[in-house]
Amino acid sequence: MSLAKWHIAVLIPARDEEQLLPRCLRSVLEACRRLPHGVTSDIVIVVDRSTDSTREIAKDLIQHKGVVIETNAGSVGSSRALAAKIALRRYKGTRERCWLANTDADCEVPPDWLIRQISIAECGYAAVAGIIDVDTFAEHDASVPHLFRLTYLIHTDGTHPHVHGANLGVRADAYLESGGWSHLLTAEDHDLWRRLLRGKHRRSSTASLRVVTSGRRTGRAPQGFADALAAHDGAIG
């Protein structure tokens, strides 16, 4: 299978992520480095209302391999939408060969993360939703790791019902036809996934595509993954 002539844009919203952003960007840069000859890549980081060194760290790490944009949107959906807009403005090729790979600044992606997504795209899928795992449960009760994995459903065939903006890829033409990211404070990932379905775009949900995310109790998006994880605290394992 030839993966040549694809362009991949990695889109990352970030707010006050100076502690975890270096881990994220180093993993993304390694995933870009593993891409085969002929596949081009770009990284777009949108720094939204940060009060720490997120912007400076991002610029220092990605240098000429991408761009760092600042916004005052205060919304993860708006930040993702802006990242996609900038990425598509920077890419001059056909939208059918442009892939938008989304993750979050507190995540670490595997080295084959982008290769796997392009391989899925080559099979005719317009979008893919992967799964997440947690780096550490140190901020939670001792029962939370077991409860999380017990309730995080993976089907026997390797498919799953989860949608995470931290691990979601979409072909640019399907993204645009579906209306793109909505300017939502949370659940922007589920919203886009549903609209892709309504547009009859072929989707893949596979547990083979996995990223590691922060297990912190307080997240950046209201009612996001951090809140869902914290909901297990106090429960009986």
C-alpha positions in Angstrom: 0.0 0.0 0.0 1.4 3.4 -1.0 0.8 6.2 1.5 2.5 8.8 -0.7 0.8 12.1 -1.7 -0.9 12.5 1.6 -0.6 15.6 3.7 -1.2 15.4 7.5 -2.0 18.4 9.7 -1.8 17.7 13.4 -4.1 20.1 15.3 -3.5 20.8 19.0 -5.4 23.2 21.3 -3.6 24.2 24.4 -4.3 26.2 27.5 -1.9 26.5 30.4 -0.1 23.3 29.4 3.6 24.2 30.1 4.0 21.0 32.2 2.6 18.5 29.7 3.0 20.1 26.3 6.7 19.1 25.9 5.7 15.4 26.2 2.9 15.9 23.6 5.0 17.7 21.1 7.9 15.4 21.3 5.7 12.5 20.6 3.9 14.2 17.7 7.3 15.2 16.2 8.4 11.6 16.4 5.2 10.4 14.8 5.8 12.9 11.9 9.4 11.7 11.6 8.2 8.1 11.1 6.0 9.0 8.1 7.2 7.5 4.9 8.8 9.5 2.1 6.2 11.5 0.1 3.9 12.2 3.1 4.1 15.8 4.2 3.1 17.1 7.6 2.3 20.3 9.5 1.6 21.0 13.2 -0.8 23.7 14.2 -1.0 24.6 17.9 -3.7 27.0 19.1 -2.9 28.6 22.4 -6.1 29.7 24.0 -6.1 32.2 27.0 -2.9 30.8 28.4 -1.2 32.5 31.4 1.9 30.4 31.5 4.7 29.6 29.1 2.7 27.3 26.8 3.2 29.6 23.7 7.0 29.9 24.2 7.4 26.2 24.8 5.4 25.4 21.7 7.4 27.7 19.5 10.7 26.5 20.8 9.8 22.8 20.2 8.2 22.8 16.8 10.2 25.6 15.2 9.9 25.3 11.4 7.7 22.1 11.5 4.5 24.0 12.2 2.9 27.2 13.6 1.7 28.5 16.9 -1.4 30.7 16.9 -2.8 32.6 19.9 -6.5 33.2 20.5 -8.8 34.4 23.2 -11.7 32.2 22.3 -12.0 30.4 25.7 -13.5 27.3 23.9 -11.9 24.0 22.9 -14.3 23.8 19.9 -13.3 27.2 18.7 -9.6 26.4 19.2 -9.9 23.2 17.2 -11.8 25.0 14.4 -9.2 27.7 14.2 -6.4 25.1 14.1 -8.2 23.4 11.2 -8.8 26.7 9.4 -5.1 27.6 9.6 -3.9 24.2 8.6 -6.1 24.2 5.5 -5.0 27.7 4.6 -1.3 26.6 4.8 -1.9 23.5 2.6 -2.4 24.2 -1.1 -3.2 20.7 -2.3 -6.4 18.7 -2.8 -8.7 18.3 0.3 -9.2 14.6 -0.5 -5.5 13.9 0.3 -5.3 16.1 3.4 -5.8 14.4 6.8 -6.6 16.4 10.0 -5.2 14.5 13.0 -6.4 15.9 16.3 -5.0 15.5 19.8 -4.7 17.4 23.0 -1.8 19.1 24.7 -1.8 16.8 27.7 -1.6 13.7 25.5 1.2 11.5 24.3 0.8 9.8 20.9 2.5 6.6 19.8 5.2 6.7 17.1 3.0 5.0 14.6 -0.1 7.2 15.3 0.0 9.0 12.0 1.0 6.1 9.9 -2.0 4.1 11.3 -4.4 6.9 10.5 -3.2 7.3 6.9 -3.4 3.5 6.5 -7.1 3.7 7.6 -7.7 6.6 5.2 -6.2 4.5 2.4 -8.9 1.9 3.2 -11.6 4.4 2.3 -12.5 5.8 5.7 -13.2 9.5 6.0 -12.7 9.6 9.8 -11.3 7.5 12.6 -11.9 7.6 16.4 -9.3 6.0 18.6 -9.2 5.3 22.3 -7.4 6.8 25.2 -5.5 5.4 28.3 -4.4 7.3 31.4 -0.8 8.1 32.3 -1.3 8.1 36.0 -4.2 7.9 38.5 -2.1 9.5 41.3 -4.7 12.2 41.9 -7.6 9.7 42.3 -8.8 7.0 44.8 -7.1 3.6 44.6 -10.2 2.1 43.1 -10.3 4.4 40.1 -7.9 2.6 37.7 -10.1 -0.6 38.0 -13.3 1.3 37.6 -12.1 3.2 34.6 -11.0 0.1 32.8 -14.1 -1.8 33.8 -16.4 0.8 32.4 -14.3 1.8 29.3 -15.9 -0.5 26.8 -14.0 -2.2 24.0 -15.8 -4.7 21.9 -14.4 -8.1 21.2 -13.8 -7.1 17.5 -11.7 -4.2 18.5 -14.3 -1.5 17.8 -15.6 0.8 20.5 -18.3 3.5 21.2 -15.9 6.3 22.3 -15.1 9.6 20.7 -12.3 11.8 21.9 -11.0 15.0 20.4 -7.6 13.8 21.8 -7.6 11.0 19.3 -9.7 11.7 16.2 -8.7 12.0 12.6 -10.8 13.2 9.6 -10.2 13.7 5.9 -10.3 17.4 5.1 -13.1 17.2 2.5 -15.3 15.2 4.8 -14.5 17.7 7.6 -15.6 20.6 5.5 -18.7 19.0 4.1 -19.8 18.2 7.7 -19.4 21.7 8.8 -16.2 21.4 10.8 -15.7 21.8 14.5 -18.5 23.6 16.3 -17.6 26.4 18.7 -18.6 24.4 21.8 -17.1 24.4 25.3 -17.3 20.6 25.5 -18.5 17.6 23.5 -17.3 19.1 20.3 -15.9 15.7 19.3 -19.2 13.9 19.6 -20.9 16.7 17.7 -18.5 16.4 14.7 -18.7 12.6 14.8 -22.5 12.7 14.6 -22.4 15.1 11.7 -20.0 12.9 9.8 -22.5 10.1 10.2 -25.3 12.2 9.0 -23.2 13.1 5.9 -22.8 9.4 5.2 -19.0 9.6 5.6 -17.4 6.3 6.3 -16.1 6.1 9.9 -13.8 3.8 11.8 -13.8 3.3 15.6 -10.7 1.2 16.4 -9.0 0.4 19.7 -5.7 -0.1 17.7 -5.4 3.7 17.6 -4.5 4.6 21.2 -3.1 7.7 22.9 -2.2 8.3 26.5 -3.8 11.3 28.3 -3.5 13.0 31.6 -5.2 11.5 34.6 -5.6 14.9 36.3 -8.8 15.6 38.3 -9.3 19.1 36.9 -9.3 19.4 33.2 -9.5 22.4 30.8 -13.0 21.7 29.3 -16.1 21.6 31.5 -17.7 18.1 31.7 -14.8 16.7 29.8 -12.7 13.6 30.3 -11.2 14.8 33.6 -14.7 15.2 35.1 -15.7 11.8 33.8 -12.6 10.2 35.4 -13.2 12.1 38.7 -16.7 10.8 38.8 -15.3 7.4 39.8 -13.8 8.9 43.0 -15.7 7.8 46.0 -17.3 4.9 44.2 -16.9 1.4 45.5 -14.5 -0.7 43.4 
